[in-house]
Each structure stands twice: as structure tokens, then as C-alpha cells.
Amino acid sequence: MKDKLTYLRAVLSMFFWAITFVWYKIAYESYRPYEVVFLRLLLGAFLLFAIMLITRHREQPRLKDIPHFMLVAFFEPFLYFIGEANGMEKVSPSLGSIVIATIPIFAALGAWAILRERLGINVIIGLFLSALGVIIISRGGGGGDNTLSGISFLAIAIAGAVGYSVSVRPLTLRYSTLNIVAYQTLFGAIYFLPLFLWRDSRHFFTMEHSLRGLSTITAMCLFATIGAFMLYTDVIRRFGVAKANIFTNLIPVFTVVLAYFILGERIGWRSILGLLLTLGGLLLSQSDVLKPKSSAAKELS
């Protein structure tokens, strides 16, 4: 039952992150990248600390762990959102989610190299099946103003996501999910404050604000900044970095479908084939079918 709930958390977190790729396009009709990210984080930090005070679940981080919390926040949300927010201004939602979906490959390698997590052969095969599906989706997805600079920014987001997955794992063994997400969101807002003031504050304080844009940013905060991170941190705690990150391949699956219904992006036969391969690889990575019975050959390390 515990694993079933963890799988549900993983799927929901990916769905919440997937829809933000669509919401970015709506928010950018009125607001600039650093405005969107800073408002998400500021509102998120306020709500998370309010929840901790109301529920009395606030844990004071140990002094020696504060630099660790700051490092986690540097990777994600700071580095990740710099890449994602700027990248999504230049590429289509489908392509953006597809580039982000390469995270499992790099995260698995990082977990193996740094945390010495073992990779079962089913995880490795499932990982590459899902990656193949993602490549096919990218060949069959809809058009968009896809630029090299946009993809370069998304590569920064990938580096942030991998750094986050590896660095947050030790904290999950010492602190609750609520406290981890609250402090990383607070430090993330602090990191983004100078960028917001430097790049977008004049625009923000002189513009005519949009209810549609603000409601979209609020939804991104509630579902992605708070909801997805809290759900996903629990998944990392339960499954480890490599296995948890394979669920990231669900993001383009959800995004392609959501972009079709909300933004009118087309879905071709290649996209459908890619979605099936991605889902098949994900299911295989979570199964024990290809794991050898003997402990010596059971896992690759």
C-alpha cells in the first residue's frame, strides 16, 4: 500500500509540473520570466511557513545543515528556474517538456557516481526505452518558436534538477518534506530577489496587472512550487534518486496532451508511438521482471 501511494505521488507531481509548461505561456502574456518565478516563490514561502506555524510542524534546521539547505535551494529552485523560465519563453511547451525529460539519464548517472545508488538492469533498460520515446515525441510534436538559446537555458535547468536530486537526498533522511520544501522555497525567493529587482521590478510596478496572469502564477505556486515538490521529495525519500527521476519521463506525455487540449498543439502518430514507449519504459523501470535472482548479479553498481 505504501508503494502504491508513492507511485500516486510520483504521477501527480509529474502532472503538476507538466501543466506548468502550458501555464508559462499563459503567464508570459502579461509577465516576464523573473516576475513569474519570484512571485511563485514568494507566495509559496509565505504559504508553507504559515502551514508550519498552524500545524506546529516547523523544525529549526541545525546550524551545520543550513549551508546544505542553501545548496539545495541554489540548484532548485534557483538554477532550475533560471533555466526553465527563460527557456520556456523561447520554446514550445511540448519541446520544453521533452528537453526536461532527459533529466532521468543524468540524474541516474549522478546518483550512481556520487551517492553510489545501484541501478538494476530493469531501471537501465526502462530508462533508455523512455528516452527513445521522448526522442520520438520530439520528432513528432507540434511546432513552436524553438531556438538554440531556449534549449541552452533548459540545459541549465537540467543541471539544476540533477544537482537538486543528489543534494536533497541526505536531507530527506533528517527532515520532514514540509520543512525541506519550505526552506528551499524561502532561500530560492531570497536568491531571486536581486534578479527580480534588477531585471523586472520597474516593469512589474508600472504595468497594468492581469487577473488571468496572476491567477495562473498562483496556480503554478500551489500545484508546482508547493504540491509537486512536496510529493516528489517523498518519492526521492522512498525510491532513491535514480528510480524517482525516471518518472520525469511522464512530463512530456502529460504536456503533449495538455498542450493539445489547451493550446491546440497537434498530436501525430509519432507522438503517440513516443508516448507508448515512454510509458512502457517507465513501467519496466518500476518492475522486477528483469532483475536476476542472485544478489551478486541483481544490480549494477
C-alpha positions in Angstrom: 0.0 0.0 0.0 2.9 2.3 0.8 4.4 1.8 -2.6 1.1 2.5 -4.3 0.8 5.8 -2.5 4.3 6.7 -3.5 3.6 5.9 -7.2 0.5 8.1 -6.9 2.6 10.9 -5.5 5.1 10.5 -8.3 2.5 10.6 -11.1 0.7 13.6 -9.5 3.9 15.6 -9.1 4.8 15.0 -12.8 1.3 16.1 -13.9 1.6 19.3 -11.8 5.0 20.0 -13.3 3.7 19.2 -16.8 0.9 21.7 -16.7 3.3 24.5 -15.7 4.8 24.2 -19.2 1.4 25.2 -20.6 0.8 27.8 -17.8 4.1 29.5 -18.6 2.8 30.5 -22.0 -0.3 32.0 -20.4 1.6 33.8 -17.7 4.1 35.3 -20.2 1.2 37.0 -22.0 1.4 39.6 -19.2 4.5 38.9 -17.0 8.2 38.4 -17.6 10.2 35.3 -16.5 11.7 36.6 -13.3 8.4 38.2 -12.2 6.7 34.8 -12.7 9.3 32.9 -10.7 9.8 35.4 -7.9 6.0 35.7 -7.3 5.7 31.9 -7.3 8.4 31.5 -4.7 7.4 34.4 -2.5 3.8 33.2 -2.3 5.0 29.7 -1.8 7.3 30.5 1.1 4.6 32.5 2.8 2.0 29.7 2.5 4.5 26.9 3.5 5.6 28.8 6.7 2.0 29.6 7.5 1.2 25.9 7.3 4.1 25.0 9.5 3.1 27.6 12.1 -0.6 26.5 12.1 0.3 22.8 12.3 3.2 23.3 14.6 5.4 21.1 12.4 8.3 23.6 12.0 11.7 22.1 12.6 14.6 24.5 13.2 17.4 23.4 10.9 20.7 22.5 12.6 23.3 25.2 12.1 25.6 22.8 10.2 22.7 21.9 7.8 21.9 25.5 6.8 24.6 25.6 4.0 23.1 22.3 2.8 19.6 23.8 2.6 21.1 26.8 0.7 22.9 24.4 -1.7 19.7 22.5 -2.4 17.8 25.8 -3.0 20.7 27.0 -5.3 20.2 24.0 -7.5 16.4 24.1 -7.3 14.5 26.4 -7.4 17.2 29.0 -8.3 19.3 27.4 -11.0 16.5 25.2 -12.3 14.0 28.1 -12.6 16.6 30.4 -14.3 16.9 27.8 -17.0 13.2 26.8 -17.2 11.7 30.3 -17.0 14.0 31.8 -19.7 13.9 28.6 -21.8 10.1 28.4 -21.8 10.0 32.0 -23.1 11.7 30.7 -26.3 10.4 27.2 -27.0 7.0 25.4 -27.3 5.6 23.7 -24.2 6.0 20.3 -25.9 9.7 20.7 -26.8 10.4 22.3 -23.4 9.0 19.3 -21.5 10.8 16.9 -23.8 14.2 18.5 -23.1 13.5 18.5 -19.4 12.6 14.8 -19.7 16.3 13.9 -20.3 16.8 14.6 -16.6 16.5 10.9 -15.6 19.5 9.9 -17.6 21.8 12.5 -16.0 20.2 12.0 -12.5 20.7 8.3 -12.6 24.4 8.8 -13.6 24.8 11.4 -10.8 23.2 9.1 -8.2 25.5 6.2 -9.3 28.6 8.4 -9.3 28.0 10.5 -6.2 25.6 8.6 -4.0 26.6 5.1 -5.1 23.0 4.2 -5.8 22.7 0.8 -7.6 21.0 0.7 -11.0 19.0 -2.5 -11.6 19.1 -3.7 -15.3 15.3 -3.1 -15.5 15.9 0.5 -14.5 18.6 0.9 -17.1 16.6 -0.6 -20.0 13.4 1.2 -18.9 15.4 4.5 -18.8 16.6 4.1 -22.3 13.2 3.0 -23.6 11.7 6.1 -22.1 14.5 8.2 -23.6 13.8 6.7 -27.0 10.1 7.5 -26.6 11.0 11.1 -25.7 13.1 11.4 -28.8 10.3 10.1 -31.0 7.9 12.6 -29.3 10.3 15.4 -30.2 10.3 14.4 -33.8 6.5 14.2 -34.0 5.4 17.1 -31.7 3.9 20.4 -32.8 5.8 23.4 -34.0 6.9 26.3 -32.0 9.5 29.2 -31.8 12.2 26.7 -30.8 15.6 28.4 -30.6 19.1 27.3 -29.6 19.2 29.8 -26.7 15.9 28.3 -25.4 17.3 24.8 -25.4 20.6 26.1 -23.8 18.6 27.7 -20.9 16.7 24.4 -20.5 20.1 22.6 -20.2 20.8 24.8 -17.2 17.5 23.7 -15.8 18.6 20.0 -16.2 21.9 20.7 -14.4 19.8 22.3 -11.5 17.4 19.4 -11.4 20.2 16.8 -11.2 22.1 18.8 -8.6 18.9 19.1 -6.5 18.1 15.3 -6.7 21.5 14.4 -5.5 21.9 17.1 -2.8 18.4 16.8 -1.3 18.6 13.1 -0.7 20.6 13.3 2.6 18.2 16.0 3.9 15.2 13.6 3.4 16.7 11.3 6.0 16.8 14.1 8.6 13.9 16.5 8.0 10.2 16.3 7.1 9.1 17.0 3.5 7.2 20.2 4.6 10.3 21.7 6.2 12.6 20.8 3.3 10.3 22.4 0.7 9.6 25.4 2.9 13.2 26.3 3.4 14.3 25.6 -0.1 11.5 27.9 -1.3 12.4 30.6 1.1 16.1 30.5 0.1 15.0 30.4 -3.6 13.0 33.6 -3.2 16.0 35.3 -1.5 18.2 34.2 -4.4 15.8 35.6 -7.0 15.1 38.9 -5.2 18.2 40.7 -6.7 17.4 39.4 -10.2 13.8 40.5 -9.9 14.8 44.0 -8.7 17.4 44.3 -11.4 15.6 42.9 -14.4 11.8 43.2 -14.0 10.9 45.3 -11.0 10.3 48.5 -13.0 8.0 46.7 -15.4 6.2 45.0 -12.5 5.5 48.2 -10.5 4.4 50.2 -13.5 2.4 47.7 -15.6 -1.3 47.1 -15.7 -1.7 43.9 -13.9 -3.7 40.9 -15.3 -6.1 38.8 -13.3 -5.6 36.0 -15.7 -1.8 36.2 -15.3 -1.8 36.5 -11.6 -4.3 33.6 -11.2 -2.0 31.4 -13.4 1.0 32.3 -11.3 -1.0 31.4 -8.2 -1.9 28.1 -9.7 1.7 27.4 -10.6 2.7 28.2 -7.0 0.0 25.9 -5.4 0.4 22.9 -7.8 4.0 23.0 -8.8 6.1 25.1 -6.3 4.3 23.6 -3.3 2.3 20.5 -4.4 4.8 18.9 -6.8 7.9 19.5 -4.7 6.3 18.1 -1.5 5.0 15.0 -3.4 8.3 14.4 -5.2 10.6 14.9 -2.2 8.7 12.0 -0.6 9.2 9.9 -3.8 13.0 10.5 -3.6 12.9 9.6 0.1 11.2 6.3 -0.7 12.7 5.2 -4.1 16.0 7.0 -4.3 17.3 9.4 -6.9 17.7 7.2 -10.0 14.3 5.4 -9.8 12.4 8.5 -8.7 13.8 10.6 -11.6 12.5 8.1 -14.3 9.0 9.4 -13.6 10.2 12.7 -15.1 9.6 11.0 -18.5 5.9 11.4 -17.8 6.2 15.1 -18.1 6.2 15.2 -21.9 3.4 12.7 -22.0 1.2 14.9 -19.9 2.4 18.1 -21.6 1.7 17.0 -25.1 -1.8 16.0 -24.2 -2.4 19.2 -22.2 -1.0 21.4 -24.9 -3.3 19.7 -27.4 -6.4 20.5 -25.4 -5.4 23.9 -24.0 -3.1 25.4 -26.7 -4.2 23.5 -29.7 -0.8 21.9 -30.5 -1.2 18.8 -32.7 -0.5 15.2 -31.9 0.8 13.0 -34.7 1.3 9.2 -34.9 5.0 9.7 -33.9 3.9 11.4 -30.7 1.5 8.6 -29.9 4.3 6.0 -30.5 6.7 8.0 -28.4 4.1 8.2 -25.6 3.6 4.5 -25.6 7.4 3.8 -25.5 7.8 6.3 -22.7 5.1 4.8 -20.6 6.4 1.2 -21.3 9.9 2.2 -20.3 8.6 3.8 -17.1 6.5 0.7 -16.2 9.5 -1.6 -16.9 11.8 0.5 -14.7 9.5 0.1 -11.8 9.1 -3.7 -12.2 11.3 -6.6 -11.0 10.8 -8.7 -14.2 14.4 -8.4 -15.5 16.1 -8.4 -12.1 18.3 -11.6 -11.6 17.6 -13.6 -8.5 21.1 -13.8 -7.3 22.2 -10.9 -5.2 25.6 -10.7 -7.0 24.1 -10.3 -10.4 21.0 -8.5 -9.2 22.2 -4.9 -9.7 24.8 -3.0 -11.5 27.0 -0.7 -9.4 
